[in-house]
Amino acid sequence: MKSGLWRHPSGSELDLTIHADGSLTGRYRTAGGRPGLATWFPLTGFRNGDLLGFVVSWGEYHSLTSWCGRYVVEKDGREALRTTWLLGRMFADKALSEPTAPWETFHINTDTYYFVAPPASAI
């Protein structure tokens, strides 16, 4: 697993720094949802071998997403992070005025991110 830029096929990006102590820092921007690609959000997390977990707070959008994943090298040689994510949101509408019902607070899915480039400082 490497520090650097990882991209989902949809365009979402994970700019990840892996520290020697196993902690992760970085930023994330989403191609889906309200914020769009214009805004980066901070992330924090941990690495344990080829496993990683991190969380992003979407700030003013009153939601959080956490990812748990595994680093793999695919048959074609591409480096990938295969993840499952869980989104928790407080509001059901774009105006942020209609609280979610308990059964619509959480959404879960899977995503794969592919390594794009090392950190700018390493180039």
N, C-alpha and C positions, 0 to 999 in steps of 0.2 A: 504494500500500500504506500502511496506517495502523497506528499503535500503537493498542492497545485490546483488547477482548474479541472473540474469534472462536470460533464454536461449530460443531461437527459435528452433523448431524441426530440422531445417537445420544445426544447430550448431552455428549460430551467437550468440554473448553474449553481454549483457548489464550489466555492473558493476556500480550500481547506488547508490548514496548517496543522501538522502532526508534531507534537512536542515529545522530547525524549522521555518525559515522565508518563506518557500515554494519554495526556490530555489533548483535546482537539479544540481549536478556535478557528474562526473564519467568518464567512458571510454567505448568504444564500439569496438568490432572487428567483422568482417563480414566473413561468410563462403562463400559468393558469391562475385563476382567482383574481381578486380585485387589485392587488398592488401592481401586478404586471412586472415586466423586466426593468422598468425604470428605477426601481428601488431595491437596494440591498438591505438585508436584515442580518443582524449578528447571530452567530450560532456558537454553541458550546457543547462539548461532549467528551467522550473517552474512546480509546482504542484498547483492545485486548487481543493481541495476535492479529489474526485476519478479521476479527469482528470489530464493529464500531457502532456507537450510538451517539446521537446528537439531537438537540432540540433548537427550534427557532421560535421566537415570540414575534407575532405579526403586529405588535404594538397597537396602534389606533384601531386595528381591525378586530381586536378583542378575541384573539384566537392563538393557539399554540399548535405546532406540529412536532412530533418526535419521530425519529427514524432509528431503526435497528437494522444493521446490514452486515454483509460479508464481502470481503475482497476476493475476487476470482480472476484468473486469466482464462479467457474464453478460447475455444479451439482455434479461432482465427488469430490468436495472439493479443487481442484487445484486452486491456485491463478494465475491469468493471467493478462497481459497487452494486450488489444486488440488495435492495432494501425493502422493508415493509414499513409503512408510515401510518401514524394515527393522528388525525386532526381533531382537535377539540375546539368548538366555537360557541360563543355566548349568544350570538344573534343569528336569526334566520333570514333577515332581509338586508339589502344594501344600505338602507338608512340607519342601520344599527339601532332600531327601536323595538323590534319584535323579538323578545327572548326565545331561544330555541326550547322546544319541548325536550324532556329527558331522552327520548328515543332518537332525536335528530341532532344531539350535541356532538356525537362522535362519528367520524368517517375513517375507514381503513382501506388501504390499497397497497400495491407493490409498485416499485419503480427500479430501473437500472440506470446508473450513471456511468459514463465512459470517460477515461482519462483523456484530457485534451492537451494540457501544457503544464510544465513545472512552474513554480512560483516565479514572478518577474525578477526577483533578486537572484535567482539561480541561472538566469539566461545570460 
